[in-house]
Amino acid sequence: MDERFLIMLSVLITAPVNRILNMVFAAMYTLLMILVGRGSISEWRSFYVFLAGMEAIITSMIFSKALKWPRLPVDSL
């Protein structure tokens, strides 16, 4: 997917939908990276395990940030 499409989509959709989508996709991607990291454990693939761990940390931070987003009243949007 093109980055411009994702930027446009995040601007056009409402904040509550954007929040939910960020939480869903961050959780799915975090689980995927954990599975990739577990499947790559070996001496030769330690770099991939490190990268999968870093990506899991970053996407879990995205999830927690989306979870803590302030909820605005509908009439203020």
C-alpha positions in Angstrom: 0.0 0.0 0.0 1.2 3.5 -0.8 2.1 5.7 2.2 0.2 8.6 0.7 -3.0 6.5 0.7 -2.5 5.6 4.4 -1.9 9.3 5.3 -5.0 10.3 3.4 -7.1 7.6 5.0 -6.0 8.6 8.5 -7.0 12.2 7.8 -10.4 11.3 6.2 -11.7 8.8 8.8 -13.0 10.0 12.1 -10.9 9.9 15.3 -12.8 7.0 17.0 -12.5 4.8 13.9 -8.8 5.7 13.5 -8.2 4.8 17.1 -9.9 1.4 16.8 -8.0 0.6 13.5 -4.7 1.6 15.1 -5.4 -0.7 18.0 -6.5 -3.7 15.8 -3.7 -3.5 13.4 -1.0 -2.8 16.1 -2.2 -5.9 18.0 -2.2 -8.1 14.9 1.2 -6.9 13.8 2.7 -7.3 17.3 1.4 -10.9 17.4 2.8 -11.6 13.9 6.3 -10.2 14.9 6.3 -12.4 18.1 5.5 -15.4 15.9 8.3 -14.5 13.4 10.7 -14.0 16.3 9.9 -17.3 17.9 10.2 -19.1 14.5 13.6 -17.6 13.8 15.4 -18.5 16.9 18.8 -19.8 15.9 22.4 -18.7 15.9 22.3 -17.6 12.3 19.0 -15.7 12.5 19.6 -13.8 15.8 19.4 -10.5 13.8 15.9 -11.3 12.6 14.9 -12.2 16.2 16.2 -8.8 17.4 14.4 -6.9 14.6 11.1 -8.8 15.3 11.5 -8.0 19.0 12.0 -4.3 18.2 9.0 -4.2 15.9 6.9 -5.9 18.5 7.9 -3.3 21.1 7.2 -0.4 18.7 3.8 -1.7 17.7 2.9 -2.4 21.3 3.7 1.2 22.0 1.4 2.3 19.2 -1.3 0.1 20.7 -0.9 1.7 24.2 -0.8 5.2 22.7 -4.0 4.5 20.8 -5.6 3.1 24.0 -4.8 6.3 25.9 -6.0 8.7 23.2 -8.4 11.3 24.7 -12.0 10.7 23.8 -13.5 13.9 22.4 -17.2 14.5 22.5 -18.9 14.0 19.2 -20.1 17.6 18.9 -16.5 18.9 19.1 -15.4 17.0 16.0 
